[in-house]
Amino acid sequence: MPIVLINLILPNGIQVNEVRAAVSKIEGADMLIGMNLIQLGDFSISNWDIKTVFTFAIPPFQNRTDLYEKAIAVSKRKK
């Protein structure tokens, strides 16, 4: 599998230069992003009512999002 360097422009206009990428055919997707890109920012996937939202922001925000406490609170309310 060939490895190439690509310049990637994200939908928000941020450009990440010289990203190592493996060239391969992926059924149903244009690209898979790996931790080498994800570690540059904040990455989130949310799902509600069978609708999935993917968000990614560079640079990362100073206040980290941790859903653990929120999940515990929701679980307690359901009991």
mmCIF file of the N, C-alpha and C atoms, coordinates in Angstrom:
data_MODEL
# 
_entry.id   MODEL 
# 
loop_
_atom_site.group_PDB 
_atom_site.id 
_atom_site.type_symbol 
_atom_site.label_atom_id 
_atom_site.label_alt_id 
_atom_site.label_comp_id 
_atom_site.label_asym_id 
_atom_site.label_entity_id 
_atom_site.label_seq_id 
_atom_site.pdbx_PDB_ins_code 
_atom_site.Cartn_x 
_atom_site.Cartn_y 
_atom_site.Cartn_z 
_atom_site.occupancy 
_atom_site.B_iso_or_equiv 
_atom_site.pdbx_formal_charge 
_atom_site.auth_seq_id 
_atom_site.auth_comp_id 
_atom_site.auth_asym_id 
_atom_site.auth_atom_id 
_atom_site.pdbx_PDB_model_num 
ATOM 1   N N  . MET A 1 1  ? 0.852   -1.169 0.000  1.00 0.00 ? 1  MET A N  1 
ATOM 2   C CA . MET A 1 1  ? 0.000   0.000  0.000  1.00 0.00 ? 1  MET A CA 1 
ATOM 3   C C  . MET A 1 1  ? 0.909   1.247  0.000  1.00 0.00 ? 1  MET A C  1 
ATOM 4   N N  . PRO A 1 2  ? 0.786   2.083  -1.023 1.00 0.00 ? 2  PRO A N  1 
ATOM 5   C CA . PRO A 1 2  ? 1.648   3.270  -1.087 1.00 0.00 ? 2  PRO A CA 1 
ATOM 6   C C  . PRO A 1 2  ? 1.309   4.305  -0.003 1.00 0.00 ? 2  PRO A C  1 
ATOM 7   N N  . ILE A 1 3  ? 2.330   4.926  0.544  1.00 0.00 ? 3  ILE A N  1 
ATOM 8   C CA . ILE A 1 3  ? 2.183   6.020  1.515  1.00 0.00 ? 3  ILE A CA 1 
ATOM 9   C C  . ILE A 1 3  ? 2.627   7.306  0.825  1.00 0.00 ? 3  ILE A C  1 
ATOM 10  N N  . VAL A 1 4  ? 1.766   8.338  0.912  1.00 0.00 ? 4  VAL A N  1 
ATOM 11  C CA . VAL A 1 4  ? 2.064   9.619  0.267  1.00 0.00 ? 4  VAL A CA 1 
ATOM 12  C C  . VAL A 1 4  ? 1.871   10.753 1.277  1.00 0.00 ? 4  VAL A C  1 
ATOM 13  N N  . LEU A 1 5  ? 2.407   11.916 0.968  1.00 0.00 ? 5  LEU A N  1 
ATOM 14  C CA . LEU A 1 5  ? 2.170   13.119 1.757  1.00 0.00 ? 5  LEU A CA 1 
ATOM 15  C C  . LEU A 1 5  ? 1.105   13.940 1.042  1.00 0.00 ? 5  LEU A C  1 
ATOM 16  N N  . ILE A 1 6  ? 0.080   14.345 1.789  1.00 0.00 ? 6  ILE A N  1 
ATOM 17  C CA . ILE A 1 6  ? -0.982  15.156 1.195  1.00 0.00 ? 6  ILE A CA 1 
ATOM 18  C C  . ILE A 1 6  ? -1.151  16.443 1.995  1.00 0.00 ? 6  ILE A C  1 
ATOM 19  N N  . ASN A 1 7  ? -1.678  17.457 1.349  1.00 0.00 ? 7  ASN A N  1 
ATOM 20  C CA . ASN A 1 7  ? -2.120  18.668 2.022  1.00 0.00 ? 7  ASN A CA 1 
ATOM 21  C C  . ASN A 1 7  ? -3.631  18.569 2.111  1.00 0.00 ? 7  ASN A C  1 
ATOM 22  N N  . LEU A 1 8  ? -4.154  18.632 3.313  1.00 0.00 ? 8  LEU A N  1 
ATOM 23  C CA . LEU A 1 8  ? -5.571  18.417 3.561  1.00 0.00 ? 8  LEU A CA 1 
ATOM 24  C C  . LEU A 1 8  ? -6.224  19.739 3.947  1.00 0.00 ? 8  LEU A C  1 
ATOM 25  N N  . ILE A 1 9  ? -7.300  20.097 3.250  1.00 0.00 ? 9  ILE A N  1 
ATOM 26  C CA . ILE A 1 9  ? -8.074  21.287 3.596  1.00 0.00 ? 9  ILE A CA 1 
ATOM 27  C C  . ILE A 1 9  ? -9.393  20.819 4.184  1.00 0.00 ? 9  ILE A C  1 
ATOM 28  N N  . LEU A 1 10 ? -9.634  21.174 5.450  1.00 0.00 ? 10 LEU A N  1 
ATOM 29  C CA . LEU A 1 10 ? -10.843 20.769 6.161  1.00 0.00 ? 10 LEU A CA 1 
ATOM 30  C C  . LEU A 1 10 ? -12.005 21.674 5.773  1.00 0.00 ? 10 LEU A C  1 
ATOM 31  N N  . PRO A 1 11 ? -13.245 21.226 5.990  1.00 0.00 ? 11 PRO A N  1 
ATOM 32  C CA . PRO A 1 11 ? -14.408 22.039 5.612  1.00 0.00 ? 11 PRO A CA 1 
ATOM 33  C C  . PRO A 1 11 ? -14.433 23.432 6.234  1.00 0.00 ? 11 PRO A C  1 
ATOM 34  N N  . ASN A 1 12 ? -13.783 23.611 7.398  1.00 0.00 ? 12 ASN A N  1 
ATOM 35  C CA . ASN A 1 12 ? -13.751 24.930 8.025  1.00 0.00 ? 12 ASN A CA 1 
ATOM 36  C C  . ASN A 1 12 ? -12.619 25.803 7.489  1.00 0.00 ? 12 ASN A C  1 
ATOM 37  N N  . GLY A 1 13 ? -11.931 25.330 6.440  1.00 0.00 ? 13 GLY A N  1 
ATOM 38  C CA . GLY A 1 13 ? -10.888 26.117 5.783  1.00 0.00 ? 13 GLY A CA 1 
ATOM 39  C C  . GLY A 1 13 ? -9.493  25.916 6.340  1.00 0.00 ? 13 GLY A C  1 
ATOM 40  N N  . ILE A 1 14 ? -9.350  25.187 7.432  1.00 0.00 ? 14 ILE A N  1 
ATOM 41  C CA . ILE A 1 14 ? -8.022  24.944 7.998  1.00 0.00 ? 14 ILE A CA 1 
ATOM 42  C C  . ILE A 1 14 ? -7.277  23.960 7.114  1.00 0.00 ? 14 ILE A C  1 
ATOM 43  N N  . GLN A 1 15 ? -6.013  24.277 6.852  1.00 0.00 ? 15 GLN A N  1 
ATOM 44  C CA . GLN A 1 15 ? -5.186  23.412 6.019  1.00 0.00 ? 15 GLN A CA 1 
ATOM 45  C C  . GLN A 1 15 ? -4.131  22.744 6.887  1.00 0.00 ? 15 GLN A C  1 
ATOM 46  N N  . VAL A 1 16 ? -4.004  21.440 6.733  1.00 0.00 ? 16 VAL A N  1 
ATOM 47  C CA . VAL A 1 16 ? -2.980  20.668 7.426  1.00 0.00 ? 16 VAL A CA 1 
ATOM 48  C C  . VAL A 1 16 ? -2.047  20.130 6.347  1.00 0.00 ? 16 VAL A C  1 
ATOM 49  N N  . ASN A 1 17 ? -0.796  20.550 6.401  1.00 0.00 ? 17 ASN A N  1 
ATOM 50  C CA . ASN A 1 17 ? 0.163   20.190 5.353  1.00 0.00 ? 17 ASN A CA 1 
ATOM 51  C C  . ASN A 1 17 ? 0.954   18.940 5.697  1.00 0.00 ? 17 ASN A C  1 
ATOM 52  N N  . GLU A 1 18 ? 1.352   18.240 4.673  1.00 0.00 ? 18 GLU A N  1 
ATOM 53  C CA . GLU A 1 18 ? 2.229   17.075 4.754  1.00 0.00 ? 18 GLU A CA 1 
ATOM 54  C C  . GLU A 1 18 ? 1.720   16.008 5.715  1.00 0.00 ? 18 GLU A C  1 
ATOM 55  N N  . VAL A 1 19 ? 0.469   15.608 5.509  1.00 0.00 ? 19 VAL A N  1 
ATOM 56  C CA . VAL A 1 19 ? -0.136  14.511 6.269  1.00 0.00 ? 19 VAL A CA 1 
ATOM 57  C C  . VAL A 1 19 ? 0.213   13.209 5.568  1.00 0.00 ? 19 VAL A C  1 
ATOM 58  N N  . ARG A 1 20 ? 0.775   12.256 6.316  1.00 0.00 ? 20 ARG A N  1 
ATOM 59  C CA . ARG A 1 20 ? 1.071   10.943 5.740  1.00 0.00 ? 20 ARG A CA 1 
ATOM 60  C C  . ARG A 1 20 ? -0.236  10.206 5.520  1.00 0.00 ? 20 ARG A C  1 
ATOM 61  N N  . ALA A 1 21 ? -0.455  9.701  4.321  1.00 0.00 ? 21 ALA A N  1 
ATOM 62  C CA . ALA A 1 21 ? -1.704  9.015  3.980  1.00 0.00 ? 21 ALA A CA 1 
ATOM 63  C C  . ALA A 1 21 ? -1.408  7.748  3.197  1.00 0.00 ? 21 ALA A C  1 
ATOM 64  N N  . ALA A 1 22 ? -2.144  6.697  3.510  1.00 0.00 ? 22 ALA A N  1 
ATOM 65  C CA . ALA A 1 22 ? -2.051  5.449  2.760  1.00 0.00 ? 22 ALA A CA 1 
ATOM 66  C C  . ALA A 1 22 ? -3.096  5.486  1.655  1.00 0.00 ? 22 ALA A C  1 
ATOM 67  N N  . VAL A 1 23 ? -2.702  5.104  0.461  1.00 0.00 ? 23 VAL A N  1 
ATOM 68  C CA . VAL A 1 23 ? -3.609  5.097  -0.681 1.00 0.00 ? 23 VAL A CA 1 
ATOM 69  C C  . VAL A 1 23 ? -4.260  3.717  -0.768 1.00 0.00 ? 23 VAL A C  1 
ATOM 70  N N  . SER A 1 24 ? -5.609  3.713  -0.719 1.00 0.00 ? 24 SER A N  1 
ATOM 71  C CA . SER A 1 24 ? -6.353  2.463  -0.749 1.00 0.00 ? 24 SER A CA 1 
ATOM 72  C C  . SER A 1 24 ? -7.779  2.754  -1.185 1.00 0.00 ? 24 SER A C  1 
ATOM 73  N N  . LYS A 1 25 ? -8.490  1.757  -1.646 1.00 0.00 ? 25 LYS A N  1 
ATOM 74  C CA . LYS A 1 25 ? -9.907  1.910  -1.964 1.00 0.00 ? 25 LYS A CA 1 
ATOM 75  C C  . LYS A 1 25 ? -10.716 1.588  -0.714 1.00 0.00 ? 25 LYS A C  1 
ATOM 76  N N  . ILE A 1 26 ? -11.638 2.498  -0.367 1.00 0.00 ? 26 ILE A N  1 
ATOM 77  C CA . ILE A 1 26 ? -12.477 2.323  0.810  1.00 0.00 ? 26 ILE A CA 1 
ATOM 78  C C  . ILE A 1 26 ? -13.927 2.372  0.343  1.00 0.00 ? 26 ILE A C  1 
ATOM 79  N N  . GLU A 1 27 ? -14.642 1.276  0.507  1.00 0.00 ? 27 GLU A N  1 
ATOM 80  C CA . GLU A 1 27 ? -16.049 1.239  0.099  1.00 0.00 ? 27 GLU A CA 1 
ATOM 81  C C  . GLU A 1 27 ? -16.882 2.187  0.952  1.00 0.00 ? 27 GLU A C  1 
ATOM 82  N N  . GLY A 1 28 ? -17.621 3.081  0.324  1.00 0.00 ? 28 GLY A N  1 
ATOM 83  C CA . GLY A 1 28 ? -18.537 3.963  1.028  1.00 0.00 ? 28 GLY A CA 1 
ATOM 84  C C  . GLY A 1 28 ? -17.907 5.161  1.707  1.00 0.00 ? 28 GLY A C  1 
ATOM 85  N N  . ALA A 1 29 ? -16.618 5.411  1.474  1.00 0.00 ? 29 ALA A N  1 
ATOM 86  C CA . ALA A 1 29 ? -15.954 6.556  2.113  1.00 0.00 ? 29 ALA A CA 1 
ATOM 87  C C  . ALA A 1 29 ? -14.906 7.129  1.175  1.00 0.00 ? 29 ALA A C  1 
ATOM 88  N N  . ASP A 1 30 ? -14.689 8.423  1.276  1.00 0.00 ? 30 ASP A N  1 
ATOM 89  C CA . ASP A 1 30 ? -13.631 9.065  0.505  1.00 0.00 ? 30 ASP A CA 1 
ATOM 90  C C  . ASP A 1 30 ? -12.296 8.975  1.229  1.00 0.00 ? 30 ASP A C  1 
ATOM 91  N N  . MET A 1 31 ? -12.372 8.987  2.582  1.00 0.00 ? 31 MET A N  1 
ATOM 92  C CA . MET A 1 31 ? -11.143 9.022  3.357  1.00 0.00 ? 31 MET A CA 1 
ATOM 93  C C  . MET A 1 31 ? -11.435 8.587  4.787  1.00 0.00 ? 31 MET A C  1 
ATOM 94  N N  . LEU A 1 32 ? -10.453 7.967  5.412  1.00 0.00 ? 32 LEU A N  1 
ATOM 95  C CA . LEU A 1 32 ? -10.485 7.705  6.845  1.00 0.00 ? 32 LEU A CA 1 
ATOM 96  C C  . LEU A 1 32 ? -9.418  8.580  7.474  1.00 0.00 ? 32 LEU A C  1 
ATOM 97  N N  . ILE A 1 33 ? -9.747  9.219  8.578  1.00 0.00 ? 33 ILE A N  1 
ATOM 98  C CA . ILE A 1 33 ? -8.724  10.020 9.247  1.00 0.00 ? 33 ILE A CA 1 
ATOM 99  C C  . ILE A 1 33 ? -8.215  9.247  10.456 1.00 0.00 ? 33 ILE A C  1 
ATOM 100 N N  . GLY A 1 34 ? -6.957  9.394  10.723 1.00 0.00 ? 34 GLY A N  1 
ATOM 101 C CA . GLY A 1 34 ? -6.337  8.670  11.821 1.00 0.00 ? 34 GLY A CA 1 
ATOM 102 C C  . GLY A 1 34 ? -5.952  9.584  12.962 1.00 0.00 ? 34 GLY A C  1 
ATOM 103 N N  . MET A 1 35 ? -5.354  8.979  13.969 1.00 0.00 ? 35 MET A N  1 
ATOM 104 C CA . MET A 1 35 ? -4.971  9.723  15.163 1.00 0.00 ? 35 MET A CA 1 
ATOM 105 C C  . MET A 1 35 ? -3.926  10.790 14.861 1.00 0.00 ? 35 MET A C  1 
ATOM 106 N N  . ASN A 1 36 ? -3.153  10.633 13.802 1.00 0.00 ? 36 ASN A N  1 
ATOM 107 C CA . ASN A 1 36 ? -2.170  11.662 13.465 1.00 0.00 ? 36 ASN A CA 1 
ATOM 108 C C  . ASN A 1 36 ? -2.851  12.989 13.151 1.00 0.00 ? 36 ASN A C  1 
ATOM 109 N N  . LEU A 1 37 ? -4.059  12.967 12.640 1.00 0.00 ? 37 LEU A N  1 
ATOM 110 C CA . LEU A 1 37 ? -4.821  14.188 12.384 1.00 0.00 ? 37 LEU A CA 1 
ATOM 111 C C  . LEU A 1 37 ? -5.708  14.535 13.585 1.00 0.00 ? 37 LEU A C  1 
ATOM 112 N N  . ILE A 1 38 ? -6.381  13.544 14.149 1.00 0.00 ? 38 ILE A N  1 
ATOM 113 C CA . ILE A 1 38 ? -7.298  13.780 15.265 1.00 0.00 ? 38 ILE A CA 1 
ATOM 114 C C  . ILE A 1 38 ? -6.580  14.427 16.448 1.00 0.00 ? 38 ILE A C  1 
ATOM 115 N N  . GLN A 1 39 ? -5.338  14.047 16.702 1.00 0.00 ? 39 GLN A N  1 
ATOM 116 C CA . GLN A 1 39 ? -4.612  14.592 17.852 1.00 0.00 ? 39 GLN A CA 1 
ATOM 117 C C  . GLN A 1 39 ? -4.299  16.081 17.731 1.00 0.00 ? 39 GLN A C  1 
ATOM 118 N N  . LEU A 1 40 ? -4.509  16.654 16.567 1.00 0.00 ? 40 LEU A N  1 
ATOM 119 C CA . LEU A 1 40 ? -4.252  18.081 16.368 1.00 0.00 ? 40 LEU A CA 1 
ATOM 120 C C  . LEU A 1 40 ? -5.377  18.967 16.894 1.00 0.00 ? 40 LEU A C  1 
ATOM 121 N N  . GLY A 1 41 ? -6.540  18.367 17.216 1.00 0.00 ? 41 GLY A N  1 
ATOM 122 C CA . GLY A 1 41 ? -7.667  19.197 17.615 1.00 0.00 ? 41 GLY A CA 1 
ATOM 123 C C  . GLY A 1 41 ? -8.643  18.457 18.502 1.00 0.00 ? 41 GLY A C  1 
ATOM 124 N N  . ASP A 1 42 ? -9.879  18.930 18.518 1.00 0.00 ? 42 ASP A N  1 
ATOM 125 C CA . ASP A 1 42 ? -10.968 18.304 19.260 1.00 0.00 ? 42 ASP A CA 1 
ATOM 126 C C  . ASP A 1 42 ? -11.884 17.598 18.270 1.00 0.00 ? 42 ASP A C  1 
ATOM 127 N N  . PHE A 1 43 ? -12.175 16.343 18.550 1.00 0.00 ? 43 PHE A N  1 
ATOM 128 C CA . PHE A 1 43 ? -12.942 15.470 17.672 1.00 0.00 ? 43 PHE A CA 1 
ATOM 129 C C  . PHE A 1 43 ? -14.155 14.965 18.448 1.00 0.00 ? 43 PHE A C  1 
ATOM 130 N N  . SER A 1 44 ? -15.327 15.010 17.834 1.00 0.00 ? 44 SER A N  1 
ATOM 131 C CA . SER A 1 44 ? -16.539 14.571 18.523 1.00 0.00 ? 44 SER A CA 1 
ATOM 132 C C  . SER A 1 44 ? -17.505 13.933 17.533 1.00 0.00 ? 44 SER A C  1 
ATOM 133 N N  . ILE A 1 45 ? -18.143 12.855 17.992 1.00 0.00 ? 45 ILE A N  1 
ATOM 134 C CA . ILE A 1 45 ? -19.231 12.238 17.232 1.00 0.00 ? 45 ILE A CA 1 
ATOM 135 C C  . ILE A 1 45 ? -20.427 12.156 18.182 1.00 0.00 ? 45 ILE A C  1 
ATOM 136 N N  . SER A 1 46 ? -21.553 12.692 17.756 1.00 0.00 ? 46 SER A N  1 
ATOM 137 C CA . SER A 1 46 ? -22.772 12.649 18.563 1.00 0.00 ? 46 SER A CA 1 
ATOM 138 C C  . SER A 1 46 ? -23.873 11.983 17.748 1.00 0.00 ? 46 SER A C  1 
ATOM 139 N N  . ASN A 1 47 ? -24.750 11.286 18.446 1.00 0.00 ? 47 ASN A N  1 
ATOM 140 C CA . ASN A 1 47 ? -25.849 10.612 17.765 1.00 0.00 ? 47 ASN A CA 1 
ATOM 141 C C  . ASN A 1 47 ? -27.112 10.790 18.581 1.00 0.00 ? 47 ASN A C  1 
ATOM 142 N N  . TRP A 1 48 ? -28.126 11.353 17.964 1.00 0.00 ? 48 TRP A N  1 
ATOM 143 C CA . TRP A 1 48 ? -29.428 11.499 18.614 1.00 0.00 ? 48 TRP A CA 1 
ATOM 144 C C  . TRP A 1 48 ? -30.494 11.328 17.549 1.00 0.00 ? 48 TRP A C  1 
ATOM 145 N N  . ASP A 1 49 ? -31.504 10.538 17.854 1.00 0.00 ? 49 ASP A N  1 
ATOM 146 C CA . ASP A 1 49 ? -32.629 10.333 16.948 1.00 0.00 ? 49 ASP A CA 1 
ATOM 147 C C  . ASP A 1 49 ? -32.166 9.811  15.578 1.00 0.00 ? 49 ASP A C  1 
ATOM 148 N N  . ILE A 1 50 ? -31.200 8.916  15.614 1.00 0.00 ? 50 ILE A N  1 
ATOM 149 C CA . ILE A 1 50 ? -30.632 8.287  14.413 1.00 0.00 ? 50 ILE A CA 1 
ATOM 150 C C  . ILE A 1 50 ? -30.002 9.315  13.468 1.00 0.00 ? 50 ILE A C  1 
ATOM 151 N N  . LYS A 1 51 ? -29.542 10.423 14.011 1.00 0.00 ? 51 LYS A N  1 
ATOM 152 C CA . LYS A 1 51 ? -28.829 11.440 13.233 1.00 0.00 ? 51 LYS A CA 1 
ATOM 153 C C  . LYS A 1 51 ? -27.443 11.600 13.848 1.00 0.00 ? 51 LYS A C  1 
ATOM 154 N N  . THR A 1 52 ? -26.417 11.358 13.067 1.00 0.00 ? 52 THR A N  1 
ATOM 155 C CA . THR A 1 52 ? -25.047 11.436 13.551 1.00 0.00 ? 52 THR A CA 1 
ATOM 156 C C  . THR A 1 52 ? -24.418 12.742 13.110 1.00 0.00 ? 52 THR A C  1 
ATOM 157 N N  . VAL A 1 53 ? -23.752 13.394 14.060 1.00 0.00 ? 53 VAL A N  1 
ATOM 158 C CA . VAL A 1 53 ? -23.048 14.649 13.785 1.00 0.00 ? 53 VAL A CA 1 
ATOM 159 C C  . VAL A 1 53 ? -21.575 14.449 14.125 1.00 0.00 ? 53 VAL A C  1 
ATOM 160 N N  . PHE A 1 54 ? -20.717 14.803 13.197 1.00 0.00 ? 54 PHE A N  1 
ATOM 161 C CA . PHE A 1 54 ? -19.280 14.718 13.359 1.00 0.00 ? 54 PHE A CA 1 
ATOM 162 C C  . PHE A 1 54 ? -18.736 16.140 13.409 1.00 0.00 ? 54 PHE A C  1 
ATOM 163 N N  . THR A 1 55 ? -17.937 16.459 14.421 1.00 0.00 ? 55 THR A N  1 
ATOM 164 C CA . THR A 1 55 ? -17.313 17.775 14.484 1.00 0.00 ? 55 THR A CA 1 
ATOM 165 C C  . THR A 1 55 ? -15.831 17.625 14.785 1.00 0.00 ? 55 THR A C  1 
ATOM 166 N N  . PHE A 1 56 ? -15.075 18.551 14.246 1.00 0.00 ? 56 PHE A N  1 
ATOM 167 C CA . PHE A 1 56 ? -13.630 18.554 14.456 1.00 0.00 ? 56 PHE A CA 1 
ATOM 168 C C  . PHE A 1 56 ? -13.172 19.999 14.443 1.00 0.00 ? 56 PHE A C  1 
ATOM 169 N N  . ALA A 1 57 ? -12.378 20.382 15.431 1.00 0.00 ? 57 ALA A N  1 
ATOM 170 C CA . ALA A 1 57 ? -11.905 21.756 15.529 1.00 0.00 ? 57 ALA A CA 1 
ATOM 171 C C  . ALA A 1 57 ? -10.406 21.791 15.786 1.00 0.00 ? 57 ALA A C  1 
ATOM 172 N N  . ILE A 1 58 ? -9.706  22.615 15.024 1.00 0.00 ? 58 ILE A N  1 
ATOM 173 C CA . ILE A 1 58 ? -8.283  22.889 15.232 1.00 0.00 ? 58 ILE A CA 1 
ATOM 174 C C  . ILE A 1 58 ? -8.158  24.397 15.403 1.00 0.00 ? 58 ILE A C  1 
ATOM 175 N N  . PRO A 1 59 ? -7.489  24.882 16.410 1.00 0.00 ? 59 PRO A N  1 
ATOM 176 C CA . PRO A 1 59 ? -6.812  24.169 17.498 1.00 0.00 ? 59 PRO A CA 1 
ATOM 177 C C  . PRO A 1 59 ? -7.828  23.654 18.497 1.00 0.00 ? 59 PRO A C  1 
ATOM 178 N N  . PRO A 1 60 ? -7.401  22.738 19.388 1.00 0.00 ? 60 PRO A N  1 
ATOM 179 C CA . PRO A 1 60 ? -8.320  22.215 20.387 1.00 0.00 ? 60 PRO A CA 1 
ATOM 180 C C  . PRO A 1 60 ? -8.715  23.313 21.384 1.00 0.00 ? 60 PRO A C  1 
ATOM 181 N N  . PHE A 1 61 ? -9.893  23.144 21.981 1.00 0.00 ? 61 PHE A N  1 
ATOM 182 C CA . PHE A 1 61 ? -10.360 24.094 22.988 1.00 0.00 ? 61 PHE A CA 1 
ATOM 183 C C  . PHE A 1 61 ? -9.716  23.794 24.336 1.00 0.00 ? 61 PHE A C  1 
ATOM 184 N N  . GLN A 1 62 ? -9.524  24.830 25.119 1.00 0.00 ? 62 GLN A N  1 
ATOM 185 C CA . GLN A 1 62 ? -8.886  24.677 26.420 1.00 0.00 ? 62 GLN A CA 1 
ATOM 186 C C  . GLN A 1 62 ? -9.767  23.887 27.393 1.00 0.00 ? 62 GLN A C  1 
ATOM 187 N N  . ASN A 1 63 ? -11.099 24.100 27.327 1.00 0.00 ? 63 ASN A N  1 
ATOM 188 C CA . ASN A 1 63 ? -12.006 23.363 28.214 1.00 0.00 ? 63 ASN A CA 1 
ATOM 189 C C  . ASN A 1 63 ? -12.392 22.044 27.553 1.00 0.00 ? 63 ASN A C  1 
ATOM 190 N N  . ARG A 1 64 ? -11.933 20.959 28.128 1.00 0.00 ? 64 ARG A N  1 
ATOM 191 C CA . ARG A 1 64 ? -12.163 19.632 27.557 1.00 0.00 ? 64 ARG A CA 1 
ATOM 192 C C  . ARG A 1 64 ? -13.589 19.174 27.810 1.00 0.00 ? 64 ARG A C  1 
ATOM 193 N N  . THR A 1 65 ? -14.120 18.413 26.874 1.00 0.00 ? 65 THR A N  1 
ATOM 194 C CA . THR A 1 65 ? -15.448 17.841 27.005 1.00 0.00 ? 65 THR A CA 1 
ATOM 195 C C  . THR A 1 65 ? -15.318 16.401 27.472 1.00 0.00 ? 65 THR A C  1 
ATOM 196 N N  . ASP A 1 66 ? -15.939 16.099 28.592 1.00 0.00 ? 66 ASP A N  1 
ATOM 197 C CA . ASP A 1 66 ? -15.949 14.737 29.114 1.00 0.00 ? 66 ASP A CA 1 
ATOM 198 C C  . ASP A 1 66 ? -17.406 14.370 29.395 1.00 0.00 ? 66 ASP A C  1 
ATOM 199 N N  . LEU A 1 67 ? -17.937 13.420 28.683 1.00 0.00 ? 67 LEU A N  1 
ATOM 200 C CA . LEU A 1 67 ? -19.350 13.073 28.795 1.00 0.00 ? 67 LEU A CA 1 
ATOM 201 C C  . LEU A 1 67 ? -19.649 12.101 29.935 1.00 0.00 ? 67 LEU A C  1 
ATOM 202 N N  . TYR A 1 68 ? -18.636 11.635 30.629 1.00 0.00 ? 68 TYR A N  1 
ATOM 203 C CA . TYR A 1 68 ? -18.842 10.657 31.694 1.00 0.00 ? 68 TYR A CA 1 
ATOM 204 C C  . TYR A 1 68 ? -19.779 11.189 32.773 1.00 0.00 ? 68 TYR A C  1 
ATOM 205 N N  . GLU A 1 69 ? -19.489 12.368 33.317 1.00 0.00 ? 69 GLU A N  1 
ATOM 206 C CA . GLU A 1 69 ? -20.318 12.938 34.379 1.00 0.00 ? 69 GLU A CA 1 
ATOM 207 C C  . GLU A 1 69 ? -21.749 13.190 33.893 1.00 0.00 ? 69 GLU A C  1 
ATOM 208 N N  . LYS A 1 70 ? -21.894 13.642 32.670 1.00 0.00 ? 70 LYS A N  1 
ATOM 209 C CA . LYS A 1 70 ? -23.219 13.880 32.107 1.00 0.00 ? 70 LYS A CA 1 
ATOM 210 C C  . LYS A 1 70 ? -23.989 12.561 32.002 1.00 0.00 ? 70 LYS A C  1 
ATOM 211 N N  . ALA A 1 71 ? -23.338 11.511 31.575 1.00 0.00 ? 71 ALA A N  1 
ATOM 212 C CA . ALA A 1 71 ? -23.979 10.188 31.460 1.00 0.00 ? 71 ALA A CA 1 
ATOM 213 C C  . ALA A 1 71 ? -24.403 9.660  32.823 1.00 0.00 ? 71 ALA A C  1 
ATOM 214 N N  . ILE A 1 72 ? -23.576 9.863  33.838 1.00 0.00 ? 72 ILE A N  1 
ATOM 215 C CA . ILE A 1 72 ? -23.923 9.431  35.200 1.00 0.00 ? 72 ILE A CA 1 
ATOM 216 C C  . ILE A 1 72 ? -25.172 10.163 35.682 1.00 0.00 ? 72 ILE A C  1 
ATOM 217 N N  . ALA A 1 73 ? -25.235 11.476 35.452 1.00 0.00 ? 73 ALA A N  1 
ATOM 218 C CA . ALA A 1 73 ? -26.385 12.276 35.874 1.00 0.00 ? 73 ALA A CA 1 
ATOM 219 C C  . ALA A 1 73 ? -27.671 11.807 35.182 1.00 0.00 ? 73 ALA A C  1 
ATOM 220 N N  . VAL A 1 74 ? -27.589 11.519 33.886 1.00 0.00 ? 74 VAL A N  1 
ATOM 221 C CA . VAL A 1 74 ? -28.770 11.048 33.149 1.00 0.00 ? 74 VAL A CA 1 
ATOM 222 C C  . VAL A 1 74 ? -29.209 9.683  33.674 1.00 0.00 ? 74 VAL A C  1 
ATOM 223 N N  . SER A 1 75 ? -28.265 8.805  33.959 1.00 0.00 ? 75 SER A N  1 
ATOM 224 C CA . SER A 1 75 ? -28.583 7.478  34.479 1.00 0.00 ? 75 SER A CA 1 
ATOM 225 C C  . SER A 1 75 ? -29.289 7.577  35.825 1.00 0.00 ? 75 SER A C  1 
ATOM 226 N N  . LYS A 1 76 ? -28.836 8.486  36.682 1.00 0.00 ? 76 LYS A N  1 
ATOM 227 C CA . LYS A 1 76 ? -29.458 8.668  38.003 1.00 0.00 ? 76 LYS A CA 1 
ATOM 228 C C  . LYS A 1 76 ? -30.891 9.173  37.867 1.00 0.00 ? 76 LYS A C  1 
ATOM 229 N N  . ARG A 1 77 ? -31.158 10.055 36.916 1.00 0.00 ? 77 ARG A N  1 
ATOM 230 C CA . ARG A 1 77 ? -32.507 10.586 36.715 1.00 0.00 ? 77 ARG A CA 1 
ATOM 231 C C  . ARG A 1 77 ? -33.469 9.497  36.241 1.00 0.00 ? 77 ARG A C  1 
ATOM 232 N N  . LYS A 1 78 ? -32.957 8.536  35.469 1.00 0.00 ? 78 LYS A N  1 
ATOM 233 C CA . LYS A 1 78 ? -33.820 7.477  34.936 1.00 0.00 ? 78 LYS A CA 1 
ATOM 234 C C  . LYS A 1 78 ? -34.216 6.454  35.993 1.00 0.00 ? 78 LYS A C  1 
ATOM 235 N N  . LYS A 1 79 ? -33.497 6.392  37.112 1.00 0.00 ? 79 LYS A N  1 
ATOM 236 C CA . LYS A 1 79 ? -33.783 5.379  38.161 1.00 0.00 ? 79 LYS A CA 1 
ATOM 237 C C  . LYS A 1 79 ? -34.954 5.753  38.998 1.00 0.00 ? 79 LYS A C  1 
# 
